[in-house]
C-alpha cells in the first residue's frame, strides 16, 4: 500500500472514531486528533457517570453507648452507597418513666436512614444483630445531590428517667469515588 493510500485510510479511521464518539454523546466540536484518547477515556461505562464503585471499609464508627450524638465524616469525593452495622443496637427505659427514647441515623442534609422511637413501657428495644442501609436510595440515585453527604450521624436520646443505650459498629462498606 502506498503512503498516500495509508494516509487516506487513516483520515477515514479518524472520521469514523469521531463519529462514534459523537454517537455516544461526546462533544467533538473543534477537538484535535491529539485529544481523542482523552475523550474516549472520559466516556462512562456504568450507571454512575464520573464515579467508580468501591467496596471495603471507607470509614466507620465504633460500637458505643450512653446518650450521645456521634458523627462519621465522609471523605471528599465519595458518596456512601451501603452502611453496614454489626452488633446489637439497644435502648432501655428502666420502669417506663421515660416518655421519649430512641436511636436514629441521619446525614448532614437531614435525610433519615433509620429512626426508632419508644414512648412507653419498661422493656429493652433492640434492632437485630446487624443491618444494612442504603444512603444513595434516600437521594433517589441522584449523584449530584448525594455528593453533598459529608457526615452521617448516629443519635441516641432520652427525655428523662432511667436510661441505657448501646449501638453496634457502623461502617460505609460500599461507596462511589469520583474519578480524578
N, C-alpha and C positions, 0 to 999 in steps of 0.2 A: 504494500500500500504506500502510495506517495505521501510526502509530508503534507501537501495541500489537502489530500483526502482525509488524512488523520485530523488535521485542524478543523475541517468542516464537520467531521464526526464529533469532535469534542464540543463544538458550538451547539450541535443538536442535543448532545447529552446535557450540557449546561441548561439549555432551554427546557428540556424535559424535567430536570431536577427542580428548576424554578417553578414550573407549572405544578409539579407535585406538592411543593411547599405551599403555594397559593391555595391549592385544593384542600390542604389541611388547615387553612385559616391563618397562615403566616403572612404578615405584611412584607412583601418583597419589593416595594417601591424604592427605587434608587439603591438597591443593595448590590454591592460589587461581589464578584465570584469569590473573593478572598474572605467574605463573611458568611458564605453559605453553610460552612460547618457549624458556626455559632448558632445560626438559625435552626439547623437540624437538631442540635443539642438542646435547644430550648423548647422543643415540642414535648408536651406532656404525654405520658404513656399510660396514665391511670385516671382514677376518679378524683384525685387530689392534685390538681394542677399546681405546679410550683413547690410541691412538698414530697417528701419521702416518708413512707410509713415505717416506723421502727418499733421494736419490742425489746423488753428487758426491764430495767427499773430506772426511770428518768429522775424521779425524786420521791420522797416518802415522808410520812410522819410516823414515829414510833408509837406503839401502844401507850395509852396514858389513862389517867384517872382524875377524879375531882371535877368540880365545876370550873370550866375553863373554855376559852376560845383559843384554839391553836391554828396556825396558818402554815401552809406549804407553798413556797414560791415556785412558780412555773418558769423555767428558763426562757429567755428571749428566743423568739423564732420557733417556738414549739407550741403545738395545740394538743392538749390531752384528749385521747380517744377512749381509753379504758382506765378506770380506777378499780383496783382490786384490794379488798380488805381480807385480812386474816385475823382470826381470833374472834371472841365474842364481844359484842357491844351491849352493855347493860346499864340500866339505871334503876334506882330504888328509892321509894319514899317509905320510911320506917313504919308509921302507923296510918298512912294515908292522909296525913295532915298537910302535905304539900299539894297545893292546888294546881301547879303548872310545872311539869318536869319533862325534860326531853333531850333529844340529840338531833342535830341537823348537819348536813354537808351542803355548803353553798360555795359560790365563787364571788370574785370582786364585782361582777356585773349583776349581783343579786339573783342569779339563777339558782334554783334549789334542786339538788340531785337527790337528797334524802331528807325527810322530815318525819320524826316520830315524836308524838306528844302524848303524855298520860295525865289525866285530870283527877283521878281519884283511885283509892284502893292501895293497900299496903303490900303489894307484891312486886317482885322484880319484873321488869320488862326487858326482854332480850331480843336482839337482832342476831339470828343464827351464827354459826361458826364460819364466817366469811361470806362475802357477797361481792358482786361486780356492778359498777355503774358506768354509763357512757356519757361523759360531758358533751361530746360533739353532738349527740342527739338533742340536747337542750337547745341547740342553735340550728336545728333542722338541717344539719350538714353544711351550713353556710360558713365557709372557711374564713371569710373576711371578718365576720363578727366574732367567730370562735377564736380568732387570733388575738382578740383583746383579753383573753383569760390570762391573768398574771398571778393570781393567788386562789388557792382553794382553802376554805375554812372548815374546820371541824369544831362544832359548838355544842357544849352540854350546858344545861341550865336548870335552875330550880327557883321556885318562888316561896322560899321559907321551908321550915320543917326539917326533919332528919332526912339526909340525902347522901347517896353514894352513886358514883358513875364510873364506868371504865369503857375505854374504846380500844378496839384492836388496831393493829398496824394498817395503814392505808398507803398505797403507792400508785403512781402513774406507771402502768406496765405496757401501755401501747400509746404512741403519740405520733403526730405528724411533725416533721422537722423541715423547715424552709430550706430549699436548695439555695446555695450561695454561688 
